[in-house]
Amino acid sequence: MNQQEIISRINAFMVEDFEVDESAIAPGANLKETLDLDSLDYIDLVVAIEQNFGFKVKPEDFQQMHTIQDFYDYVANRLAIAS
């Protein structure tokens, strides 16, 4: 899966599962603010990642993610390690 496919899949579940306006999804946008995440939403996000990309996520991994680009990079790196 290439970077654009990863971004498209992530954006799709942000719009579908988190009801984010697609125009609000930008690489430099703050992940927590854009998705309006609370502690339960983080669990939903972990589940969405695991279902869409097939790898386990540790909650502490989110401490390093501040922007949507950080999130894209995290998923891409995890997929690269898994392959």
C-alpha positions in Angstrom: 0.0 0.0 0.0 1.5 3.3 -1.0 1.3 6.6 0.9 -1.7 8.0 -1.1 -3.7 4.8 -0.5 -2.9 5.1 3.2 -4.0 8.7 3.3 -7.2 8.0 1.3 -8.2 5.1 3.6 -7.5 7.2 6.8 -9.4 10.1 5.5 -12.3 7.9 4.6 -12.7 6.5 8.1 -12.2 9.9 9.6 -15.2 11.2 7.6 -17.3 8.0 8.1 -16.5 7.0 11.7 -15.7 10.4 13.3 -18.0 12.6 11.2 -15.2 15.0 10.3 -15.8 17.3 7.4 -13.4 16.2 4.7 -12.3 19.9 4.2 -11.0 19.9 7.8 -8.6 17.1 7.1 -5.2 18.6 6.3 -1.7 17.2 7.0 -0.8 20.1 9.4 -4.1 20.1 11.3 -4.1 19.0 14.9 -5.3 15.4 15.2 -7.0 15.7 18.5 -8.8 18.9 17.6 -9.8 17.9 14.1 -11.3 14.6 15.3 -12.6 16.1 18.5 -11.1 13.2 20.4 -11.8 12.3 24.0 -10.5 9.2 25.8 -13.3 7.0 24.4 -12.7 8.3 20.9 -9.1 7.2 21.1 -10.3 3.6 21.6 -12.5 4.0 18.6 -9.5 5.3 16.6 -7.4 2.3 17.7 -10.2 -0.1 16.6 -10.5 1.7 13.2 -6.8 1.4 12.6 -6.7 -2.2 13.5 -9.7 -3.0 11.3 -8.4 -1.0 8.3 -4.7 -1.8 8.5 -4.4 -5.1 10.4 -1.9 -4.2 13.0 -2.2 -3.6 16.8 -1.8 -0.1 18.2 -0.6 0.7 21.7 -2.4 3.7 23.2 0.9 5.3 24.2 1.7 5.6 20.4 -0.7 8.5 20.3 1.5 10.6 22.6 3.8 11.2 19.7 1.0 12.1 17.2 0.1 15.8 17.1 -0.9 16.4 13.5 -2.8 14.4 10.9 0.6 14.1 9.0 2.1 12.4 12.2 -0.9 10.0 12.0 -0.3 9.3 8.3 3.4 8.7 9.0 2.7 6.4 11.9 0.5 4.2 9.9 2.9 4.1 6.9 5.8 3.3 9.2 3.9 0.5 11.0 2.8 -1.0 7.6 6.4 -0.8 6.3 7.6 -2.7 9.4 4.9 -5.3 9.1 5.7 -6.1 5.4 
